[in-house]
């Protein structure tokens, strides 16, 4: 009788331990596999709107006036070269990196650890909406479950340009 | 003294096992609930913080859109005319412009990085900060990104990234 009770207790403990291990494994997998959720940020939207007007070092054609960042997207999509010989996409890359590092400093005062900036050309065709990515700039990857994001639209020939910025909080 | 043994019947052991299992499950679900609600609560707090930030930005942007600040050469909602701001800094009538609740009105250039000094009519545009009003009272800071623009005779409109800061006096 006493031995049987001991066997019952050992069996019970084994079941409890097994259930706990399964629970821990399930929680770990479900927390890891969840994609980072993007939360719309008014601050980032304002940042994108303000950087649209930022004057870059790129001039096009015979014009002496440098392009604003908002117009440089279109130049980069067309793979145009600037008046100073630099590629418009290289100027765009340097400008966006500087603006994000210089403008979006968290409370620590250091540049952001992780961000993704993607630009798409969106065109309405007879087959539907055609979205073509043509510029991406990213730094590290976001490990947090939530991230802040904003999207801004710019006019372009035959469609529009969509720029999206995602940063870790 | 004799050793005493407590003998449980099989039924009693089963009841004890069930009780322990029930308590274990209750604790497990309580912990899961605590995690779930703490995650939900943090997202609600984030949403409230975002709403407060958006409100603060709207207040600052309303100031940026006022005739004393706004860029009017072309259509640009987020542009601040730096030439106007410098003129406003030198104006004598501005002392009563900000009302009794404002403790700080300041414009900072963020990118490209400029020389860390106050903008005056002699240092402008090679400067980073323009303080239009400062009070000694404690304040909470509200800020928004703006494009700081000025007109250059050769290259036209020149804009940099900046922030407009508004210090609202603490009640």
Interface residues (C-beta under 8 A of the other chain):
Chain A: X1 X2 X4 X5 X8 X9 X12 X16 X20 X23 X39 X40 X41 X42 X43 X46 X47 X49 X50 X51 X52 X53 X54 X55 X64 X65 X66 X68 X98 X99 X101 X102 X103 X146
Chain B: X7 X8 X10 X13 X14 X17 X20 X21 X24 X28 X43 X46 X47 X50 X53 X54 X57 X61 X76 X77 X78 X79 X110 X111 X112 X113 X144 X145 X146 X147 X149 X154 X155 X156 X157 X158 X159 X160 X161 X162
